[in-house]
Amino acid sequence: MKTWTLKGAVALWFGPAGTFTPLHHDTCQIMFVQIVGRKTFTLIPPHAQGLFDHATNMYANVSPTRDLEREPLHPHQLSLTLEPGEALFLPVGWWHAVRAHDLSISLAMTH
C-alpha cells in the first residue's frame, strides 16, 4: 500500500476578525472547511467573463474596498456565511471574496 502526499494540497488558515481576501478565482477545486469562527463568501460564477478583463493573475480588477454584498458585480452573485463545522465546495473558476467575522481557523483542501 502506498500513501501519496501532494505538496500544497492542504492549507490551514489562521486569522483575526476582519481579514479579507479580495475577489479571485482558483485553478483547482477546493473543499473549504470552517473550523473556528465565521466567514462570508461572495461567489460569482465563472461565466462572468467581464471579470477576466484587466485581471491580474487570478485577482479581478475590483477595488478591495468595494462592498460586494451591497454593490453586486453580477446578477448571479450570491453570498453565504460559513459557521464552524460547515464546508463549501468551490469548483474551479468560481470567483470568490472572503471576509472573516471572527477569529478564524479554516482548512482548504485541493483535489
C-alpha positions in Angstrom: 0.0 0.0 0.0 1.3 3.4 -0.9 0.5 6.7 0.5 0.7 9.7 -1.8 1.3 13.2 -0.4 0.8 16.2 -2.6 2.6 19.3 -1.6 0.3 22.2 -1.3 -2.9 20.1 -1.3 -3.9 21.2 2.2 -3.8 24.7 3.7 -4.6 25.6 7.3 -5.6 29.3 7.6 -5.5 31.3 10.9 -6.6 34.9 11.0 -8.2 37.7 13.1 -11.6 39.1 12.6 -11.8 41.4 9.7 -9.4 39.5 7.5 -10.4 40.0 3.8 -9.3 38.1 0.7 -10.1 40.1 -2.5 -12.2 38.7 -5.4 -10.3 36.0 -7.2 -10.6 32.6 -8.8 -8.6 29.4 -8.3 -7.3 27.0 -10.9 -8.2 23.9 -8.9 -11.3 22.5 -7.0 -11.3 23.4 -3.3 -13.1 21.9 -0.3 -13.2 24.7 2.3 -14.0 23.7 5.9 -14.6 26.4 8.6 -13.3 25.1 12.0 -13.5 28.2 14.3 -15.3 31.5 13.7 -17.5 32.6 10.8 -16.5 33.6 7.2 -18.7 35.1 4.5 -18.0 34.1 0.9 -19.2 36.3 -2.0 -19.5 34.0 -5.0 -19.7 34.8 -8.7 -19.9 32.0 -11.4 -17.1 31.5 -13.9 -19.3 32.6 -16.8 -18.9 36.3 -15.6 -16.4 36.8 -18.4 -16.1 40.5 -17.8 -14.2 39.9 -14.5 -11.3 38.5 -16.6 -10.8 41.9 -18.3 -7.7 43.5 -16.8 -7.4 40.8 -14.1 -4.0 40.4 -12.5 -3.2 36.7 -12.4 -6.2 35.2 -10.6 -7.4 38.5 -9.0 -10.2 40.6 -10.5 -9.7 44.2 -11.1 -12.1 45.3 -8.4 -11.3 47.6 -5.6 -10.8 45.6 -2.4 -12.8 48.3 -0.5 -15.9 47.8 -2.6 -18.6 46.2 -0.5 -19.6 43.3 -2.9 -22.6 42.4 -0.7 -24.1 45.9 -1.1 -22.8 46.6 -4.7 -23.1 43.3 -6.6 -21.0 42.9 -9.7 -23.1 40.2 -11.4 -26.8 39.2 -11.4 -25.9 35.6 -10.4 -23.7 36.7 -7.5 -24.5 35.3 -4.1 -23.2 35.5 -0.5 -23.2 32.9 2.2 -21.7 32.7 5.7 -20.0 29.5 6.9 -20.3 28.7 10.5 -17.9 26.4 12.5 -18.3 22.8 11.2 -19.7 23.8 7.8 -18.0 23.2 4.5 -18.1 24.7 1.0 -17.1 23.1 -2.3 -15.6 25.7 -4.7 -15.4 24.4 -8.3 -12.5 25.6 -10.4 -13.0 29.0 -11.9 -15.6 30.4 -9.4 -14.8 33.9 -8.4 -14.9 34.5 -4.6 -14.1 37.0 -2.0 -13.8 36.0 1.7 -14.3 38.1 4.9 -13.7 36.7 8.4 -16.2 38.0 11.0 -14.4 36.5 14.0 -11.0 35.0 14.9 -10.9 32.2 12.3 -9.4 28.8 11.6 -10.1 27.2 8.3 -8.9 24.2 6.3 -8.7 24.2 2.5 -8.1 21.0 0.6 -7.5 20.9 -3.2 -8.1 17.9 -5.4 
